[in-house]
């Protein structure tokens, strides 16, 4: 007999393979199908290559950017971002990676490399011709990339690639402002023109961060919208691994930089809180500058407080060092008012203090410039002064009868007279001093050692990273039985490397140290 109980139709859950198929079908129909892939690729290829218009717009954008940086004008810098064409070859690079199109990859990289060189060279030329060479807040803001810069470039690149793929080009304006490709290159040109390697390196790192993040984010977005769907599984995995490795390699140092900035911000907050608590509720901290590059860190502050709240600066320095758990050098200017002073008198005192401080800083800067100009034998206009980092640099004029050691002594004397400042006098380019050995001796005596140190001093002033040592063996492992000349070369190379100067064998270009032996 048939079973009288009703049959219950139980729907089985879809298998994982069926779920993946449904997801793939949805992606193909809802995401990939509405995109006109041929039109997008044609637009990318058309705009990502080298052309006379690209070169002209790059130079104009670079010129506007560096002038805005020197004038510390954000509006002018934004104008340079809007007309910069550097975004196009970077997006072309990203799409070529997604498509594995190596011809377009070479084409985009060539356009980007030439455009970057033109921008740096043009901005360096403008800085060299400009009477304004002091680093401004706009310049310094682009010398310390961190993880937030990577995230800004990531989000902006995703938005820009989406706008191009879906035909919403008006979004590119905001993307150009957010990614800020040209200002870092302009700062690189500034650092090159002024010889400020710290500024140059920081700005170059920021540009590399933006450039790589934009290109790789464009690759991710292009693959999401179906570009390169015909690639093999091996190629797709290669793309994924490369993307992950690059983002990790960039993200770790940028995260470290962000952590340092966060610690500096916390320290500044602690210092301000400490000063406010030390002087009471009726006091006001009107200026607070902290130099974290110095050891110990230098804190300079101006406090306006009632006369009855006057404090001993040395005692405050000891308390602040204990509070921060690190050595501190405190320079505190106390503007003391009568307890009955009103708001108007406080404002007047603050204005007088600010005026006096500015006048004192101008006088100190003029003194340093005059001192360095006198030591280098050049006009004051040829001295580059970095007030924020207390650096002064000048290229010395040739002096009759002067040798390299003369300029080193002049730099040392100027540094002694300019306490708290880093003085750099670049000697005229000439042959390095001879390093003399006694007959049949392979060790450096005091005179020879000083000659090597003098060579290192000159090389660093000329921005030379390595020195060629004749007779130095080419391999890292010294020969079992080195000759006399090889032992002398090894002694020089050891001292060079101990002072963080690279030693290379032979005389294959660059500056070469000269070995001389007595009796030979």
Secondary structure, 3 states (H helix, E strand, C coil): CCCCCCCCCCCCCCCHHHHHHHHHHHHHHHHHCCCCHHHHHHHHHHHCCCCHHHHHHHHHHHHHHHHHHHHCCHHHHHHHHHHCCHHHHHHHHHHHHHHCCHHHHHHHHHHHHHHHHHHHHHHHHHHHHCCCCCCCHHHHCCCCCCHHHHHHHHHHHHHHHHHHHCCCHHHHHHHHHHHCHHHHHHHHHHHHHHCCHHHHHHHHHHHHHHHHHHHHHHHHHHHHCCCCCCCCHHHHHHHHHHHHHHHHHHHHHHHHHHHHHHHHHHHHHHHHHHHHHHHCCCCEEEEEEEECCCCCEEEEEEEEEEHHHCCCHHHHHHHHHHHHCCCEEEEEEEEEECCCCCHHHHHHHHHHHHHHHHHHHHHHHHHHHHHHHHHHCCCHHHCEEECCCCEEEEECCCCCCCCHHHHHHHHHHHHHHCCCCEEEEECCCCCCCEEEECCCCCCCCHHHHHHHHHHHHHHHHCCCCEEEECCCCCCCCCCCCCCHHHHHHHHHHHHHHHCCCEEEECCCCCCEEEEEECCC
